[in-house]
Amino acid sequence: MTVRKLTFVLLLVAAHIGINAQTPGEVTTGGTYRSFTPKDQVEFGIHLGVPFVAGDLDSKLGFGGGLHLRKSIDHVFSVRVNTMFAKTKNEGGSGANDTRTSDVTWIGGGAQVVAALNNIRFDKPNRKILLQGFAGLGVSNFKVNFENINSVTPSTGDYSETAPYIDFGGSLGFRVSPKFNVAIEYSVTSVFGNNADRLDGEANVGYNQTSYRDNLHYPNVRLNFNIGGKTKEGIAKVEPLYWSNPLAGVTEAIVALEARPIYDPTDTDGDGIIDAIDDEDNSPAGARVDSKGVTLDSDGDKVADYKDKEPFSPPGYSVNMDGVAQGTPKYTTEKQVNDIVDAKLANFKLPTQPGLSNWFLPMIYFGDNNFTVRYSEYEKIYQVASVLKQNPDLKIAVIGHTDSRGSEKYNNVLSYNRAKSAIEFLVSQHGIARERLILNWTGEGSPLVPVAGSNGSNRRVEFTVAKDQVEMPRPEGGEAGRGTFKGNKDAGY
């Protein structure tokens, strides 16, 4: 029991050290935190090996394999979840007459803390060979078939048990690429419980051999693949940290810092641009220069501004040695410009009211088989009312329309009702005089969109500046626009 407790304590201490180990590259200066440890990938591994049981009988190599997932905690410690299937045999070892035999079938899984023992060296960006040690806990189910084992009754039979175990070992990893590595590993597994000494079937009663438990040994080869794409910020994940130098990020930052040019404020020509970015470090004293320290030539006539008597010469003309354009036409004076503008304004006439016929006034639309003004159209009617109020001599023709469904007689009455409803709204809600509004209707005869299925665009009332329109009376026919209509179009519903 003392050994078992000590083992648990050691594992808890190792896990605590791994989880709380300082992340290399963390910098805290003046309240600003920066981590040089990037997000890394997860290792997925496949292992194959030749397990054997070290116990009271002679061991025979068996076969085994399994899978694992491994995630780094930092550059030294990582956690690995491991599964294994194994099958192996044992035979008597006390002479030719020893006929004891057994075979073991093992299925188990657990978690291990792995330490990269040589990744505390910082001389290379990545480890090519990785020396690792590990220890862990798990649960297994093993079944033992045995024959001629005299220490149990009966001497031939089988038994199985599910029990916890502790395992430990070491490995040597070889980095092939950032995505793949190979490891040679050796592990020893010890089972807890009353049958800890019976992995080989021999209970060891009365013998001075393996007096406590048998151990499952597992030499194996692991093929490991690094998986994982990008972080949620879109940054590619690096290979697991136990392969990389803990100070790689810090080293890169130092190299980048050392590569920066040393600031030199020297300004040889005194033009305000330091020599480090001055493309012309011998500009004449007092000459205006651009942001790169080059003497300005604003008009591009190859005469620098500081000696150009006309620094903004018109383009397309030759210049003399003083930068003055030659052969240019005389410029129009301010007085001449003012005279031209005055002459144009004198002949300008504002349009009179007949010109208002070209104004655009909004249309309003109605629901299916309805002539009630909808809330969505109130803004448009307000705009029409505003035009009428700003032009007191203006008259507006209000023209009702329908879609092509329904009989002609029915649609004539419906278009009349829509125009009448719009006029009543302008009169009652906006105070427009009734005599300024001329009611017209067209029924289905003037579709805005003469395409089948465009009914919504044709259920409308238009407003136009009145010319020679006269008020149209209500057409013949029954009431339209209330309720529903049924029947055949040609029957006059």
VOKOLTI-623126 format. One line per field, with one value per residue (C-alpha): residue number from 1; y negated, z negated, x negated. Coordinates in nm, 3 decimals. Each point is the difference from the previous one (the first is absolute). Layout:
<recs>
resi <- NUM_...
y <- Y_...
z <- Z_...
x <- X_...
</recs>
This chain:
<recs>
resi <- 1_2_3_4_5_6_7_8_9_10_11_12_13_14_15_16_17_18_19_20_21_22_23_24_25_26_27_28_29_30_31_32_33_34_35_36_37_38_39_40_41_42_43_44_45_46_47_48_49_50_51_52_53_54_55_56_57_58_59_60_61_62_63_64_65_66_67_68_69_70_71_72_73_74_75_76_77_78_79_80_81_82_83_84_85_86_87_88_89_90_91_92_93_94_95_96_97_98_99_100_101_102_103_104_105_106_107_108_109_110_111_112_113_114_115_116_117_118_119_120_121_122_123_124_125_126_127_128_129_130_131_132_133_134_135_136_137_138_139_140_141_142_143_144_145_146_147_148_149_150_151_152_153_154_155_156_157_158_159_160_161_162_163_164_165_166_167_168_169_170_171_172_173_174_175_176_177_178_179_180_181_182_183_184_185_186_187_188_189_190_191_192_193_194_195_196_197_198_199_200_201_202_203_204_205_206_207_208_209_210_211_212_213_214_215_216_217_218_219_220_221_222_223_224_225_226_227_228_229_230_231_232_233_234_235_236_237_238_239_240_241_242_243_244_245_246_247_248_249_250_251_252_253_254_255_256_257_258_259_260_261_262_263_264_265_266_267_268_269_270_271_272_273_274_275_276_277_278_279_280_281_282_283_284_285_286_287_288_289_290_291_292_293_294_295_296_297_298_299_300_301_302_303_304_305_306_307_308_309_310_311_312_313_314_315_316_317_318_319_320_321_322_323_324_325_326_327_328_329_330_331_332_333_334_335_336_337_338_339_340_341_342_343_344_345_346_347_348_349_350_351_352_353_354_355_356_357_358_359_360_361_362_363_364_365_366_367_368_369_370_371_372_373_374_375_376_377_378_379_380_381_382_383_384_385_386_387_388_389_390_391_392_393_394_395_396_397_398_399_400_401_402_403_404_405_406_407_408_409_410_411_412_413_414_415_416_417_418_419_420_421_422_423_424_425_426_427_428_429_430_431_432_433_434_435_436_437_438_439_440_441_442_443_444_445_446_447_448_449_450_451_452_453_454_455_456_457_458_459_460_461_462_463_464_465_466_467_468_469_470_471_472_473_474_475_476_477_478_479_480_481_482_483_484_485_486_487_488_489_490_491_492_493
y <- 0.000_-0.239_0.050_-0.067_-0.324_-0.120_0.063_-0.208_-0.285_0.000_-0.012_-0.287_-0.197_0.059_-0.113_-0.311_-0.094_0.050_-0.203_-0.286_-0.008_-0.350_-0.043_-0.098_-0.330_-0.176_-0.365_-0.243_-0.354_-0.305_0.176_0.122_0.378_0.185_0.375_0.149_0.345_0.068_0.227_0.349_0.315_0.328_0.321_0.309_0.324_0.366_0.248_0.362_0.218_0.336_0.017_0.262_0.076_0.010_0.237_0.353_0.170_-0.055_-0.279_0.031_-0.304_-0.072_-0.273_-0.319_-0.342_-0.301_-0.371_-0.317_-0.372_-0.238_-0.375_-0.218_-0.196_-0.196_0.066_0.279_0.161_0.151_0.226_0.317_0.217_0.352_0.323_0.344_0.353_0.275_0.377_0.199_0.347_0.145_0.346_0.189_-0.077_0.250_0.279_0.241_0.138_-0.341_0.009_-0.322_-0.227_-0.306_-0.267_-0.351_-0.224_-0.362_-0.302_-0.322_-0.377_-0.289_-0.340_-0.082_-0.306_-0.013_-0.207_-0.102_0.042_-0.168_-0.292_-0.226_-0.073_-0.313_0.042_0.096_-0.107_0.360_0.327_0.263_0.274_-0.010_0.193_0.049_0.155_0.063_0.136_0.048_0.177_0.203_0.285_0.338_0.314_0.308_0.363_0.285_0.357_0.242_0.368_0.214_-0.280_0.193_-0.305_-0.047_0.230_0.124_-0.003_-0.062_-0.268_-0.374_-0.315_-0.369_-0.322_-0.374_-0.192_-0.330_-0.017_-0.228_-0.022_-0.177_0.004_-0.193_-0.063_-0.139_-0.211_-0.093_-0.305_0.076_-0.314_-0.263_0.234_0.343_0.168_0.353_0.121_0.315_0.059_0.239_0.009_0.209_0.047_0.123_0.101_-0.067_0.252_0.354_0.148_-0.231_0.304_0.212_-0.157_0.317_0.223_0.103_-0.113_0.060_0.186_0.131_-0.132_-0.278_-0.165_-0.322_-0.007_-0.304_-0.039_0.087_-0.283_-0.048_-0.126_-0.164_-0.088_-0.180_-0.236_-0.305_-0.181_-0.350_-0.257_-0.365_-0.115_-0.339_-0.287_-0.361_-0.187_-0.189_-0.312_0.168_0.062_0.336_0.224_0.111_0.353_0.119_-0.215_0.284_0.002_-0.376_-0.226_-0.175_-0.322_0.014_-0.285_-0.214_0.066_-0.100_-0.322_-0.083_0.071_-0.224_-0.273_0.024_-0.023_-0.340_-0.291_-0.222_-0.340_-0.269_-0.354_-0.147_-0.250_-0.106_-0.254_-0.136_0.048_0.167_0.354_0.221_0.160_0.353_-0.074_-0.300_0.080_-0.328_-0.078_-0.301_-0.216_-0.375_-0.199_-0.143_0.205_0.158_0.381_0.282_0.275_0.186_-0.304_-0.065_-0.363_-0.092_-0.067_-0.066_-0.047_0.270_-0.232_0.117_-0.335_0.039_-0.219_-0.187_-0.153_0.020_-0.343_0.173_0.313_0.087_-0.039_0.136_0.350_0.057_-0.312_-0.036_-0.210_-0.216_0.037_-0.183_0.247_-0.245_0.151_-0.127_-0.068_0.041_-0.171_-0.296_0.095_-0.108_-0.275_0.005_-0.285_0.193_0.302_-0.215_-0.157_0.343_0.118_-0.319_0.038_0.359_-0.088_-0.285_0.245_0.268_0.050_0.209_0.258_-0.099_0.221_0.195_0.139_0.165_0.270_0.173_0.024_0.345_0.062_0.331_0.272_0.179_0.371_0.191_0.343_0.270_-0.091_-0.299_-0.380_-0.093_-0.209_0.209_-0.135_0.066_-0.254_-0.292_-0.143_-0.013_-0.180_-0.247_-0.074_-0.070_-0.228_-0.190_-0.073_-0.127_-0.225_-0.148_-0.070_-0.143_-0.035_0.363_0.262_0.375_0.280_0.306_0.313_0.341_0.336_0.373_0.327_0.217_0.240_-0.050_-0.118_-0.333_-0.149_0.111_-0.141_-0.336_-0.049_0.119_-0.245_-0.281_0.089_-0.004_-0.348_-0.125_0.146_-0.179_-0.333_0.030_0.068_-0.313_-0.212_0.134_0.057_-0.275_-0.272_-0.008_-0.170_0.256_-0.212_0.032_0.378_0.152_0.358_0.232_0.378_0.255_0.337_0.271_-0.188_-0.157_0.260_-0.130_0.343_0.190_0.339_0.287_0.024_-0.372_-0.076_-0.186_-0.263_-0.071_-0.049_-0.370_-0.368_-0.245_-0.375_-0.226_-0.375_-0.076_-0.131_0.036_0.284_-0.025_0.176_0.346_0.130_0.335_0.279_0.233_0.314_0.131_-0.070_0.118_0.031_0.144_0.365_0.264_0.080_0.340_0.150_-0.029_-0.322_-0.004_0.041_-0.344_0.084
z <- 0.000_-0.074_0.349_0.158_-0.194_0.083_0.368_-0.001_-0.178_0.257_0.290_-0.153_-0.055_0.361_0.134_-0.221_0.121_0.363_-0.021_-0.198_0.179_0.120_0.370_0.164_0.178_-0.213_-0.044_-0.240_0.015_-0.134_-0.017_0.363_0.046_0.303_0.050_0.242_-0.023_0.313_0.029_0.091_0.160_-0.158_0.053_0.117_-0.022_0.098_-0.188_0.070_-0.220_-0.153_-0.359_-0.255_-0.364_-0.247_-0.278_-0.128_0.341_0.296_0.226_0.369_0.224_0.108_0.211_-0.087_0.122_-0.064_0.043_-0.192_-0.004_-0.150_-0.079_-0.131_-0.323_0.070_0.169_-0.245_-0.135_0.191_-0.069_0.199_0.010_0.098_0.090_0.052_0.099_-0.073_0.022_-0.133_-0.138_-0.287_-0.049_-0.292_-0.068_-0.262_0.229_0.265_-0.223_-0.065_0.203_-0.130_0.278_0.021_0.245_-0.078_0.193_-0.114_0.082_-0.184_0.015_-0.211_-0.019_-0.033_-0.077_0.247_-0.053_0.287_-0.194_0.248_0.110_-0.266_0.239_0.209_0.263_0.295_0.128_-0.015_-0.160_0.258_-0.264_-0.312_-0.319_-0.197_-0.323_-0.110_-0.278_-0.024_-0.129_0.175_-0.013_0.172_0.054_0.036_0.056_-0.084_0.132_-0.185_-0.012_-0.259_-0.254_-0.329_-0.224_0.096_-0.004_0.253_0.154_0.349_0.084_0.052_-0.184_0.086_-0.197_0.043_-0.210_-0.016_0.098_-0.008_0.292_0.065_0.257_0.249_0.372_0.264_0.265_0.345_0.176_0.370_0.094_-0.172_0.058_-0.077_-0.246_-0.107_-0.355_-0.150_-0.341_-0.293_-0.275_-0.311_-0.137_-0.350_-0.101_-0.338_-0.180_-0.136_0.337_0.059_-0.005_0.238_0.344_0.086_-0.178_-0.279_-0.346_-0.141_-0.312_-0.191_0.246_-0.040_0.333_0.097_-0.345_0.067_0.365_0.360_0.244_0.364_0.205_0.337_0.244_0.291_0.293_0.033_0.320_-0.099_0.208_-0.095_0.074_-0.024_0.244_-0.109_-0.309_0.000_0.079_0.322_-0.118_0.098_-0.297_-0.046_-0.067_-0.364_-0.239_-0.132_0.337_0.008_-0.178_-0.294_0.085_0.377_-0.009_-0.219_0.228_0.310_-0.169_-0.096_0.354_0.147_-0.247_0.082_0.373_-0.038_0.122_-0.268_-0.006_0.136_-0.008_0.226_0.257_0.215_0.219_-0.278_0.199_-0.288_0.145_-0.175_0.222_-0.066_0.214_0.203_0.372_0.056_-0.297_0.169_0.070_0.038_-0.319_-0.039_0.287_-0.059_0.011_0.005_-0.264_0.143_-0.013_0.377_0.116_0.106_0.364_-0.035_0.370_0.125_0.239_-0.122_-0.165_-0.380_-0.190_-0.190_0.331_0.205_0.058_0.104_-0.222_0.134_0.377_0.214_0.135_0.365_0.052_0.020_-0.268_-0.006_-0.241_-0.267_0.026_0.172_0.263_0.356_0.258_-0.237_0.081_-0.206_-0.306_-0.035_-0.260_-0.293_0.152_0.325_-0.191_-0.194_0.324_0.154_-0.307_-0.012_0.368_-0.053_-0.305_0.185_0.255_-0.254_-0.057_-0.276_0.121_-0.036_-0.129_0.326_-0.048_-0.313_0.213_0.000_-0.377_-0.151_-0.260_-0.191_0.059_-0.278_0.003_-0.135_-0.137_0.205_0.076_-0.238_0.021_-0.358_-0.021_-0.180_-0.279_0.214_0.259_-0.242_0.062_0.378_-0.039_-0.234_0.277_0.249_-0.254_-0.058_0.374_0.010_-0.302_0.144_0.334_-0.078_0.371_0.078_0.074_-0.012_0.197_-0.222_0.219_-0.132_0.148_-0.060_0.104_0.275_-0.224_-0.027_0.266_0.178_-0.161_-0.347_0.050_0.124_-0.324_-0.209_0.170_-0.056_-0.371_-0.036_0.153_-0.212_-0.317_0.073_0.059_-0.324_-0.190_0.143_-0.083_-0.350_-0.127_0.175_0.062_0.380_0.175_0.184_0.317_0.043_0.041_0.323_-0.028_0.296_0.036_0.259_-0.149_0.132_0.325_-0.088_-0.174_-0.129_0.051_0.278_-0.108_-0.148_-0.375_-0.047_-0.172_-0.297_0.225_0.183_-0.308_-0.028_0.010_0.200_-0.063_0.298_0.055_0.160_0.355_0.171_-0.209_-0.120_-0.292_0.097_-0.152_-0.170_0.259_0.017_-0.210_-0.348_-0.296_0.034_-0.237_-0.304_-0.091_0.261_0.354_0.150_0.332_0.361_0.127_0.314_-0.209_-0.149_-0.364
x <- 0.000_-0.290_-0.144_0.340_0.053_-0.350_0.063_0.318_-0.178_-0.283_0.246_0.196_-0.322_-0.110_0.338_-0.007_-0.348_0.102_0.318_-0.153_-0.335_-0.090_0.073_-0.331_0.006_0.261_-0.091_0.161_-0.131_0.173_0.337_-0.018_0.010_-0.128_-0.030_-0.251_0.158_0.208_0.303_-0.117_0.135_0.112_-0.193_0.189_-0.198_0.021_-0.219_-0.098_-0.217_-0.096_0.136_-0.107_0.077_-0.289_0.111_-0.048_-0.004_-0.228_0.125_0.083_0.033_0.355_0.153_0.183_0.103_0.217_0.061_-0.079_0.069_-0.254_0.024_-0.278_0.035_-0.318_-0.336_-0.092_0.317_0.290_0.298_0.062_0.314_-0.102_0.185_-0.152_0.093_-0.256_-0.019_-0.296_-0.103_-0.203_-0.149_-0.157_-0.361_-0.119_-0.108_0.113_0.275_0.154_0.321_0.153_0.137_0.220_0.108_0.124_0.241_-0.021_0.220_-0.078_-0.005_-0.120_-0.167_-0.367_-0.211_-0.290_-0.316_-0.230_-0.325_-0.235_0.219_-0.146_-0.289_0.046_-0.273_0.227_0.343_0.126_-0.105_-0.095_-0.015_0.216_-0.077_0.322_0.117_0.356_0.218_0.374_0.306_0.267_0.249_-0.037_0.197_-0.216_0.090_-0.239_0.029_-0.229_-0.091_-0.179_-0.030_-0.015_0.034_0.367_0.300_0.082_-0.348_0.135_0.254_0.035_0.094_0.042_-0.011_0.044_-0.250_-0.190_-0.363_-0.302_-0.241_-0.327_-0.276_-0.204_-0.027_-0.232_0.176_-0.131_0.143_0.053_0.196_0.216_0.297_-0.150_-0.236_-0.095_-0.071_-0.149_0.157_-0.020_0.262_0.060_0.352_0.081_0.354_0.157_0.221_0.004_-0.091_-0.298_-0.232_0.208_-0.053_-0.194_0.257_-0.242_0.114_-0.351_0.111_-0.299_-0.257_-0.252_0.079_0.190_0.141_0.220_0.108_-0.077_-0.077_0.102_-0.294_0.067_-0.279_0.166_-0.035_0.228_0.092_0.111_0.189_0.051_0.355_0.166_0.053_0.045_0.112_0.330_-0.205_-0.121_-0.358_-0.154_-0.077_-0.361_-0.120_0.026_-0.201_-0.216_-0.180_-0.072_-0.246_0.174_-0.183_0.062_0.255_-0.223_-0.298_0.197_0.111_-0.359_-0.130_0.273_-0.087_-0.371_0.077_0.163_-0.212_-0.152_0.166_-0.231_0.144_-0.270_0.139_-0.294_0.181_0.224_0.322_0.185_-0.031_-0.260_-0.263_0.133_0.309_-0.127_-0.023_-0.186_-0.222_-0.164_0.307_-0.079_0.040_0.351_0.147_0.341_-0.010_0.254_0.040_-0.301_-0.229_0.004_0.011_0.355_0.092_0.375_0.080_-0.239_-0.180_-0.346_-0.066_-0.004_0.245_-0.273_-0.123_0.324_0.154_0.324_0.022_0.347_-0.041_0.288_-0.070_-0.088_-0.210_-0.377_-0.169_-0.309_-0.291_0.199_0.289_0.239_0.233_-0.045_0.272_0.295_0.333_0.113_0.198_0.363_0.025_0.239_0.200_0.044_0.128_0.248_0.129_0.062_0.192_0.210_0.094_0.111_0.209_0.170_0.144_0.092_0.374_0.149_0.261_0.363_0.281_0.057_-0.348_0.126_0.154_-0.338_-0.015_-0.024_0.266_0.012_0.257_0.183_0.090_0.299_0.074_0.168_0.369_-0.024_0.009_-0.099_-0.319_-0.262_-0.226_-0.308_0.126_0.057_-0.349_0.058_0.332_-0.172_-0.252_0.283_0.171_-0.327_-0.032_0.359_-0.052_-0.322_0.171_0.347_0.095_-0.078_0.267_-0.060_0.170_0.056_0.028_0.108_-0.112_0.051_-0.163_0.150_0.186_0.374_0.242_-0.048_0.315_-0.112_-0.351_0.131_0.195_-0.297_-0.239_0.252_0.024_-0.381_-0.033_0.292_-0.162_-0.332_0.178_0.199_-0.322_-0.170_0.304_0.072_-0.356_-0.198_0.263_-0.035_0.294_0.216_0.017_-0.380_0.031_0.142_0.122_-0.075_0.008_-0.116_0.092_-0.231_-0.071_-0.338_-0.219_-0.331_-0.159_0.186_-0.140_0.197_-0.047_-0.081_0.331_-0.149_-0.165_0.328_0.223_-0.085_0.099_-0.213_-0.033_-0.082_0.002_0.338_0.007_0.335_0.147_0.361_0.167_0.130_0.326_0.042_0.028_0.296_-0.006_0.046_-0.224_-0.361_-0.292_0.172_-0.016_-0.084_0.109_0.069_0.097_-0.112_-0.162_0.212_0.318_-0.055_-0.069
</recs>
